[in-house]
Amino acid sequence: MNIEKLSSSLKVDIATTKYLLGELGIATLALVRSGCRNDQEIMKLSSISESCLEVKIPLLNTLGLIEITKGEYHITPRGEAFVDEVSGWEN
């Protein structure tokens, strides 16, 4: 595969993922990266509501950015790479 094409498709993937997650989804992922393992810990350290987490956590899991093991959230290597790429991204 052409490197330019791969780089281009990766940028589209990042842009699409940013759009799907929105600011609260990215904030949720960053909180999981920083060590929050469940909804209660995320809500304690942020203003993200339980109803928002009911949408964002399954989305993060479906996109392969987090894994849920024994009821605990863990960031995946893909999630780490995504956070590294978008750190500092704000509207």
PLY file of the C-alpha trace (Angstrom):
ply
format ascii 1.0
element vertex 91
property float x
property float y
property float z
element edge 90
property int vertex1
property int vertex2
end_header
0.00 0.00 0.00
1.20 3.48 -0.84
2.47 5.37 2.26
0.73 8.61 1.17
-2.57 6.77 0.83
-2.14 5.15 4.25
-1.31 8.50 5.85
-4.32 10.10 4.18
-6.69 7.36 5.33
-5.33 7.64 8.89
-6.09 11.38 8.92
-9.63 10.69 7.71
-10.00 8.08 10.43
-8.84 10.57 13.08
-11.11 13.32 11.75
-14.08 10.96 11.64
-13.37 9.66 15.13
-13.11 13.23 16.48
-16.47 14.00 14.90
-18.12 10.87 16.29
-16.76 11.33 19.82
-17.09 15.08 20.19
-15.42 16.97 23.02
-17.03 14.90 25.78
-16.05 11.61 24.18
-12.45 12.74 23.85
-12.51 14.00 27.45
-13.89 10.64 28.57
-11.12 8.80 26.73
-8.51 11.09 28.30
-9.94 10.34 31.76
-9.73 6.59 31.10
-6.15 7.11 29.98
-5.39 8.95 33.22
-6.64 6.02 35.28
-10.42 6.31 35.68
-11.78 2.76 35.56
-15.57 3.23 35.83
-18.42 5.72 35.45
-18.25 6.85 39.07
-14.56 7.78 38.83
-15.13 9.64 35.55
-18.10 11.57 36.97
-16.16 12.41 40.15
-13.34 14.03 38.16
-15.42 15.75 35.48
-18.77 17.28 34.65
-19.66 14.39 32.32
-23.10 13.03 33.18
-24.13 9.41 33.55
-26.46 9.72 30.55
-23.55 10.96 28.43
-21.38 8.06 29.58
-24.16 5.63 28.63
-23.55 6.75 25.04
-19.82 7.50 25.01
-18.48 4.37 26.75
-20.11 1.91 24.29
-18.96 4.12 21.40
-15.36 4.19 22.67
-15.52 0.41 23.07
-17.01 -0.12 19.58
-14.33 2.07 18.01
-11.63 0.00 19.73
-10.34 2.91 21.80
-11.10 1.25 25.15
-11.72 -2.27 26.39
-14.08 -3.17 29.21
-12.75 -5.99 31.39
-14.58 -7.11 34.53
-16.51 -3.84 34.53
-13.35 -1.71 34.33
-12.30 0.54 31.46
-8.82 0.27 29.96
-7.43 2.30 27.08
-6.18 0.32 24.08
-3.03 1.04 22.06
-5.32 2.53 19.40
-6.88 4.76 22.07
-3.42 5.83 23.25
-2.43 6.72 19.68
-5.67 8.65 19.17
-5.21 10.70 22.36
-1.59 11.42 21.40
-2.76 12.62 17.99
-5.54 14.89 19.25
-3.97 16.22 22.42
-4.41 19.95 22.33
-7.36 19.72 19.94
-10.08 22.15 21.02
-12.84 24.01 19.23
0 1
1 2
2 3
3 4
4 5
5 6
6 7
7 8
8 9
9 10
10 11
11 12
12 13
13 14
14 15
15 16
16 17
17 18
18 19
19 20
20 21
21 22
22 23
23 24
24 25
25 26
26 27
27 28
28 29
29 30
30 31
31 32
32 33
33 34
34 35
35 36
36 37
37 38
38 39
39 40
40 41
41 42
42 43
43 44
44 45
45 46
46 47
47 48
48 49
49 50
50 51
51 52
52 53
53 54
54 55
55 56
56 57
57 58
58 59
59 60
60 61
61 62
62 63
63 64
64 65
65 66
66 67
67 68
68 69
69 70
70 71
71 72
72 73
73 74
74 75
75 76
76 77
77 78
78 79
79 80
80 81
81 82
82 83
83 84
84 85
85 86
86 87
87 88
88 89
89 90
